[in-house]
Amino acid sequence: MEDVITEAAPPSRLLEEDLNNFTPPSKPLPSPFLIFPHPQQQQPLKPNLLIIAISSTSLSLFQTILNYQTLTASLVLPELPLSDPDNTIDIHSISSNILLAAVRTSISDIRAYAVAEVLLNDRIRPDSVIILDSIQPMNHRGLLSSDEAVAFKLESSAERKKALEEKLLGGLEYYPSGSVVDGLGAAILGRCQILNLRASLCVSWPQFDSSVVLLLKDLLRQFDLGFNGDEALKFGRNRDHVFQSHLYI
């Protein structure tokens, strides 16, 4: 006779999704919000260009020109502790008509679009947007070598209609067909598409390398952002291994 106390319970006759019907849903997370360090800042921000730096290499490129004096606003995610200053997305005014959003923390996929909605809302109304992200090896179709810096772009419909000489990132090829971009970069590009904004998403590889910093610097030279010559010193030889992606192959 079986021991009803120690014997494993028989498998449930209910499907997993049916069992979830008896579990109360989790409370929704509060929406991200903007705070402004200067109380007199009441008017919406209307820059000609909003640059959103997500990748480590792009953050390194801008590091020397960001300080408290240029801080215009901060985006706060309520679920992250404010004790870590990297948990906020700081928005800096790096010229009279260019804003930079520095994303130093990892944003989960389920929160990506909520963040994108706050970055592009009634308080921030840019004419155009550049997003600087990195290539995730598992999302790329083709060969990625640690010895070669590469960058590709995706564009909103409004940007794609522009002539080559008017492009935000005219020197880049389009991301290879079959490759994927996800996370915050994709959410922001999707938000720009909904708002019919000019937007270009640049994804680069390797994720940690001085050659990529110099590549991005060359791409953005038309905007005269005041870079000095020391941005690439943070990154030595890259830490990415040679990677052959087999996505969709």
VMD Tcl script that draws the C-alpha trace (Angstrom):
set ca {
  {0.00 0.00 0.00}
  {1.30 3.41 -0.96}
  {2.31 5.92 1.70}
  {0.01 8.88 1.06}
  {2.33 11.19 2.96}
  {5.65 10.50 1.21}
  {4.49 9.33 -2.21}
  {4.79 11.91 -5.01}
  {1.50 13.46 -6.02}
  {0.01 12.31 -9.32}
  {0.29 14.68 -12.28}
  {-2.38 17.33 -12.46}
  {-5.22 16.83 -14.89}
  {-5.31 20.57 -15.51}
  {-3.24 22.39 -18.10}
  {-0.62 24.87 -16.91}
  {-2.63 27.81 -18.22}
  {-5.70 26.55 -16.36}
  {-3.76 26.43 -13.10}
  {-2.78 30.07 -13.64}
  {-6.45 30.99 -13.57}
  {-6.45 30.39 -9.82}
  {-3.45 32.66 -9.22}
  {-4.23 36.34 -8.69}
  {-2.51 38.53 -11.31}
  {0.54 40.48 -10.25}
  {0.05 44.15 -9.58}
  {1.11 46.29 -12.56}
  {4.35 48.20 -12.15}
  {4.03 51.99 -11.81}
  {4.78 53.94 -14.95}
  {8.24 55.49 -15.40}
  {8.28 59.26 -15.01}
  {10.47 62.30 -15.65}
  {11.91 64.61 -13.01}
  {13.50 67.97 -13.80}
  {16.34 69.31 -11.62}
  {15.48 72.90 -12.49}
  {11.96 73.85 -11.29}
  {11.75 76.63 -13.87}
  {11.77 74.05 -16.63}
  {8.07 74.07 -17.47}
  {8.12 74.26 -21.25}
  {8.34 71.06 -23.33}
  {11.82 70.19 -24.59}
  {11.90 70.58 -28.39}
  {15.39 69.69 -29.62}
  {16.26 69.27 -33.27}
  {17.89 65.95 -32.37}
  {17.59 63.47 -29.50}
  {20.46 60.96 -29.24}
  {19.79 57.89 -27.10}
  {22.98 56.08 -26.04}
  {22.33 52.48 -24.95}
  {25.52 50.58 -25.82}
  {28.62 50.73 -23.62}
  {30.69 52.08 -26.50}
  {28.31 54.96 -27.19}
  {28.18 55.85 -23.48}
  {31.98 55.93 -23.42}
  {32.00 58.30 -26.39}
  {29.88 60.88 -24.55}
  {31.30 60.38 -21.05}
  {33.62 63.40 -21.08}
  {30.95 65.91 -22.10}
  {28.28 64.92 -19.57}
  {28.08 66.63 -16.19}
  {25.56 68.01 -13.71}
  {25.54 71.40 -15.45}
  {24.24 69.82 -18.66}
  {21.62 67.66 -16.89}
  {18.14 68.61 -18.10}
  {15.92 65.76 -16.86}
  {16.03 62.22 -15.49}
  {13.76 59.29 -16.25}
  {13.02 57.21 -13.15}
  {11.81 53.60 -13.07}
  {9.99 53.18 -9.72}
  {11.02 49.55 -9.34}
  {14.76 50.40 -9.30}
  {16.43 51.80 -6.15}
  {17.58 55.39 -6.50}
  {20.59 54.65 -4.31}
  {22.38 53.60 -7.50}
  {22.75 56.69 -9.75}
  {23.01 54.46 -12.83}
  {19.37 53.39 -12.34}
  {18.09 56.64 -13.84}
  {18.20 57.58 -17.52}
  {19.76 61.02 -17.50}
  {18.93 63.46 -20.27}
  {21.60 66.08 -21.00}
  {21.62 69.16 -23.18}
  {24.89 68.84 -25.11}
  {24.22 71.81 -27.39}
  {21.51 74.40 -27.96}
  {19.43 72.01 -30.05}
  {20.68 68.49 -29.21}
  {19.69 66.32 -26.23}
  {21.36 63.09 -25.15}
  {19.67 60.35 -23.11}
  {22.28 58.15 -21.38}
  {20.90 54.67 -20.61}
  {23.38 53.21 -18.09}
  {21.10 50.53 -16.66}
  {19.69 47.43 -18.29}
  {16.02 47.85 -19.22}
  {13.98 44.65 -19.29}
  {12.01 43.85 -22.40}
  {8.68 44.12 -20.56}
  {9.53 47.70 -19.52}
  {11.12 48.81 -22.79}
  {8.04 50.32 -24.43}
  {6.94 52.07 -21.23}
  {10.35 53.78 -21.14}
  {10.09 54.63 -24.85}
  {6.71 56.30 -24.27}
  {8.16 58.55 -21.56}
  {11.26 59.45 -23.59}
  {9.04 60.53 -26.47}
  {5.96 62.22 -25.05}
  {4.47 65.68 -24.56}
  {7.46 66.82 -22.46}
  {10.13 65.78 -24.99}
  {9.35 66.47 -28.66}
  {12.41 66.04 -30.87}
  {12.38 66.57 -34.63}
  {14.59 63.50 -35.14}
  {16.08 60.65 -33.10}
  {19.31 58.65 -33.27}
  {19.52 55.45 -31.18}
  {22.95 53.91 -30.51}
  {22.71 50.25 -29.53}
  {24.86 47.14 -29.93}
  {24.39 43.92 -31.88}
  {23.40 40.92 -29.79}
  {25.22 37.94 -31.38}
  {22.25 35.58 -31.05}
  {20.11 38.06 -33.06}
  {22.49 38.49 -35.99}
  {22.42 36.42 -39.17}
  {25.96 36.02 -40.41}
  {29.56 36.17 -39.23}
  {30.63 38.55 -36.47}
  {34.39 38.83 -36.03}
  {36.05 40.28 -32.95}
  {38.75 41.73 -35.24}
  {36.45 43.97 -37.27}
  {34.25 46.86 -36.12}
  {30.91 46.96 -37.93}
  {27.74 49.00 -37.65}
  {24.37 48.83 -39.37}
  {21.18 50.87 -39.25}
  {17.42 50.56 -39.25}
  {15.19 53.54 -40.04}
  {11.66 54.76 -39.51}
  {9.53 55.37 -42.60}
  {9.91 59.15 -42.25}
  {13.71 58.85 -42.27}
  {13.80 56.33 -45.09}
  {12.06 58.81 -47.41}
  {14.90 61.31 -47.06}
  {17.56 61.69 -49.74}
  {20.97 60.16 -49.01}
  {22.62 63.51 -48.30}
  {19.89 64.32 -45.73}
  {20.12 61.05 -43.79}
  {20.89 61.13 -40.09}
  {23.39 58.26 -40.54}
  {24.03 58.31 -44.25}
  {27.27 56.32 -44.16}
  {25.79 53.08 -42.84}
  {24.42 50.02 -44.60}
  {21.08 48.57 -43.54}
  {20.93 45.75 -41.02}
  {21.14 42.37 -42.84}
  {17.82 40.79 -43.72}
  {16.83 38.09 -41.24}
  {18.67 39.69 -38.33}
  {16.74 40.91 -35.29}
  {16.86 43.91 -32.94}
  {14.95 43.76 -29.66}
  {14.82 45.48 -26.30}
  {14.82 49.23 -25.67}
  {16.36 50.21 -29.01}
  {13.63 48.44 -30.95}
  {10.92 49.87 -28.68}
  {12.14 53.44 -29.23}
  {12.31 52.95 -33.00}
  {8.77 51.57 -32.92}
  {7.61 54.57 -30.90}
  {9.19 56.91 -33.48}
  {7.38 55.04 -36.23}
  {4.03 55.55 -34.47}
  {4.75 59.28 -34.00}
  {5.99 59.60 -37.62}
  {9.37 60.90 -36.45}
  {12.62 60.72 -38.35}
  {14.65 58.06 -36.53}
  {17.71 55.94 -37.19}
  {18.79 53.01 -35.02}
  {22.51 52.19 -35.21}
  {23.66 48.78 -33.95}
  {27.40 48.10 -33.68}
  {29.82 45.27 -32.95}
  {31.98 44.39 -30.99}
  {30.15 45.43 -27.86}
  {33.35 46.47 -26.03}
  {36.08 47.91 -28.24}
  {37.86 51.21 -28.88}
  {37.53 50.76 -32.65}
  {33.73 50.96 -32.32}
  {34.01 54.16 -30.27}
  {36.04 55.72 -33.08}
  {33.58 54.42 -35.68}
  {30.64 56.06 -33.86}
  {32.62 59.27 -33.45}
  {33.14 59.39 -37.21}
  {29.44 58.73 -37.87}
  {28.40 61.64 -35.63}
  {31.04 64.15 -36.76}
  {28.44 66.11 -38.78}
  {26.72 67.19 -35.54}
  {29.83 68.85 -34.01}
  {29.29 67.42 -30.51}
  {32.59 68.59 -29.04}
  {34.31 65.23 -28.54}
  {37.95 65.22 -27.50}
  {40.55 62.61 -28.35}
  {40.33 60.48 -25.20}
  {36.99 58.70 -25.57}
  {38.48 55.45 -26.86}
  {41.00 55.05 -24.04}
  {38.44 53.39 -21.76}
  {38.32 50.33 -24.00}
  {41.41 48.27 -24.71}
  {41.38 45.13 -26.78}
  {37.83 43.87 -27.18}
  {36.42 41.15 -24.94}
  {34.08 39.63 -27.54}
  {34.93 36.27 -29.03}
  {34.61 35.33 -32.67}
  {30.97 34.34 -33.11}
  {29.20 32.60 -35.97}
  {25.44 33.15 -35.80}
  {23.19 30.49 -37.27}
  {19.94 32.39 -36.85}
  {17.47 31.36 -39.56}
  {20.19 29.44 -41.42}
}
mol new
graphics top color blue
foreach p $ca { graphics top sphere $p radius 0.5 }
foreach p [lrange $ca 0 end-1] q [lrange $ca 1 end] { graphics top cylinder $p $q radius 0.2 }
display resetview
